[in-house]
Amino acid sequence: MDARERYFWDLNGYLVVKAVLSQSEMDEANEIVDRHSNEIKVGGNTARNSKALKGTGRPVLPGILEFPKPDCDPFRKLLAHPALVSRLRVMCGPGFRLDHGPMFIVSVKGTAGHTMHGNGEPHRPHVSYNHQNGSPYVGGVTVAWQLTDCKPGYGGFACVPASHKSKYRTPDGVRTGDADMGVQTQPAVEAGDLLFFMDSAQAHGAWPWKLDTGRRSILLKYASRTSARSGVGKPVAVPEVYWDDHIVEDMSEEQRAVMWGPYSNHRGEIPFLDVTEQGEVRIENRNDRQRPNGQAAALSKQGGDLPKETMTWIEKNATTGT
Ligand SMILES: O=C(O)CCC(=O)C(=O)O
């Protein structure tokens, strides 16, 4: 990553690197996608309450890293591609890792956009954007490999450049695009380009897809070594799994609260501790702050059933031995 790219990244929160994939690499990947097109799944409404972004559900092609060999190979090659490694080392530090994904977006004409999200409201220190002593840092970066053009006006990835540095909440009209004050941008990319964006710190989403021909973007969602955004973070973070049943058995709720493993995208499910005016430690759930009666949210409990994701993870790993 050279000084010009670093300047653009720090300023805008995204970066396009031109012509990384060759025509033959794209042809090979596209041919595999065509053969697997019966596996495409259409997702839910990513436009939510937006009028500007409305459209049909977003189609994605799951499982590209698990395709039977050799079909998975061209996609696995993307994971640690030199063009990606040299930049992610700077963006989120050495030791970055794939946190979740891939999400292979295969939009068709009329596919909805995606409301702007992701710029850390409220503040999430483990993934937010910082800059110190000449080094940028952000906890979550998505790398989007483009197999088709997304020229101006086609639709596809969109963002609010520089919003990773904004001190204020995203206004509703900007989030939905219905009154965006001209701050949303759809960065133009061509087939073969590589797009980086600050998934965990910048307001981003998508514009509806306008073209008769489809969109093909493979999104790989990386995180810095110490941030756990999604993926298996959730099932593995539960105290009974992260430590072990016998260690946390009979612990108080407060003791269990410090035994959760790292997992940042928990949406208030993980108990936080606080100290009352009387000097007693108590459980505070972040969701409580938004609840009129301050009642604790249902947390995964001592003696209760483990969360569904955890059970699925345990069953899968018990049978595969991983
Ligand atoms: O490229 C896109 O369609 C937007 C993807 C997005 O919003 C996300 O990955 O969070």
PDBQT file of the ligand as one rigid body, heavy atoms in Angstrom, charges set to zero:
ROOT
HETATM    1  O1  LIG A 401     -21.790  -4.403  -1.652  1.00  0.00    +0.000 OA
HETATM    2  C1  LIG A 401     -22.895  -4.358  -1.148  1.00  0.00    +0.000 C 
HETATM    3  O2  LIG A 401     -23.924  -4.680  -1.738  1.00  0.00    +0.000 OA
HETATM    4  C2  LIG A 401     -23.034  -3.859   0.279  1.00  0.00    +0.000 C 
HETATM    5  C3  LIG A 401     -22.633  -4.897   1.253  1.00  0.00    +0.000 C 
HETATM    6  C4  LIG A 401     -22.838  -4.477   2.660  1.00  0.00    +0.000 C 
HETATM    7  O3  LIG A 401     -23.523  -3.559   2.982  1.00  0.00    +0.000 OA
HETATM    8  C5  LIG A 401     -22.153  -5.224   3.706  1.00  0.00    +0.000 C 
HETATM    9  O4  LIG A 401     -21.406  -6.138   3.380  1.00  0.00    +0.000 OA
HETATM   10  O5  LIG A 401     -22.322  -4.912   4.887  1.00  0.00    +0.000 OA
ENDROOT
TORSDOF 0
